Amino acid sequence: MATGHEHHAHHGKASWGTAASATLHCLTGCAIGEVLGMVIGTALGWGTVATIVLAVALAFFFGYALTMWGVLKAGVAFRQAVKIALAADTVSITVMEVVDNGVMVVVPGAMDAGLASGLFWGALAFAFLVAFLVTWPVNKWLIGRGTGHAVVHAYHH
């Protein structure tokens, strides 16, 4: 993941590199939450719906937390960091969650395969790949409009 953000948005245009960096950032938070939610839900014997709800909630939590962490490190007050994270990540995380959970649900047997199954982990990896590919152009469009991940650029060093 690019940490220098060499490909900033200028004059209403966003580079594919900036969008990829934003999407990888989003995917990282989503993946942490998704995996943790799937592991907890499965370990507790929860059904598919309850497990997905937990995974999605944790994906949003970790997605926002990663953005807030960077913004807070830049000296922004907590309340403002929350606002920045909500503005930066809500659309991206929403798209990513709809896509990756949709893929998991439509892959036959994936949600019922269990944590020890290659089917489960293979389907999850595939779901993350599809979610990245769908969310990447969405982030490019958002950044080009000065929204989405573009709102955190001022806080990156």
N, C-alpha and C positions, 0 to 999 in steps of 0.2 A: 504494500500500500504506500503510495506516495505521501510523504509527510511534509514536503516542502510546498506542496500545491503550486507547482511550477506552471500549471496551465490554468491561470485565472480567467474568469469571464470578463470580456471587455466589449463595450459598445453593443450590448444586447446579444452578444454571441458567447456561447459556452463551448469549450473544447470537449471532445470526447474523453480526453484524459481527466479533466476536472470532473466530468460526470461519472467516469469509472471510479475515481477516488471516492466521490460521495456515495456511490452505490456500494462499493466495498465496505465503507464505513457503516452504512446502513445494514448490509448483510452480516457484518460482524456482530452487531448488537442483536439483530434478529436471530442469528444462529445460536448465540449464547442462550437467549430466552427460549427459543424453540426446543433446543436439545434439553435444557434443564426442565422445561415443562413436560416434554415427552417422557423423560426419565422419571420425574416425580409422579405424573399421572399413571404411568405404567406400573411403577413400583407400588402405588397405592391401589392398583386394580381398578382405576377409574375407566369409564367408557370413553369412546372416541370423542364425543362432544365436549365432555368435561375436560379431557386432556387437551383438546385443541384450544378451548377457552383459556386454560391456564397457560399454555404455550404462547398464545397470542398476547395475553396480558404481560407475560414476562418479556416477550420480544419488544413490546413497546417500552417497558420499563428500562431494559438494558440499552435499547436504541437511544432513548432520551438521555440516559445516564452517561453514555459515552460522549455524546455531544456536550452535555453540561460539564463534564469533567474538564474538557479542553477549554471551554468558555470560562469556567471558574478559575482555571489556572492562569487565565489572562487577566484576572482581577475583577471580573464582573460579579456584581452582587447576586446572591442565590435567586431571588425573585426574578430578576432580569434574565438570568441564565435559563430559568424554566421557560420564560416567554420565548427566548431565542431558540431553545431546543424544540418547543412545540411548533414554531414557525418553520424551522429548518427541516424537521424530520417527519411530520405527521403524514404528508401525502406519500412520501417515499416508503415509510414503514407500512402504511395501509396497503399500497399496491403490492409490496413484497409479501405481506402476510396473506392477502387474498390469493395471490398466485401460488405461493409455496404450499399453503394448506389445501388449496384446490387440487394441486398435483398429488399431494399425499392421499387425498380422499379418492381420487380417480384411479390411482395405481392399484390394481386388484390385490387385496390382501395386505397392503403395506401397513395400514393402521392396526391390524390385528396380528402382525408378524412377531411382535415382541422385540425387546432390546438386544437379544442375542442373535437376531436374524440378519443375515446379509441383505435380505429383501428390504427390511425396514431401513437400514442405513444407506443402501443403494438408492432407494426411492427418495430418502431425505436429501441425499447429495444431489440427485437429479432435480428435485424440487427447488433446491437452492440455486442451482445453475439456471433453471428456467426463470425463477424469480429475478435473478440478476439480469438476465437478458431482456426481460420485460421492463424492469425498473430503470435500467441504464438510460434509455432514450427519454423516459419520463423525467429523470433527474436532469438530463441535458436541457430539456425544454424549460423546466423550472428555473434552473440556474441562468439560462439565457434571458429569462424574464426578470431576473434579480430576486427571485424567491427561492424557496427550498434551501438547499445547502449554501447558496450564495449569501444568506444572511449571517453565516458564521465566519466567512472569509476575513472579515475585519479583525477577528479575534485570534487568528492563527499567526504564529510567529515563524 
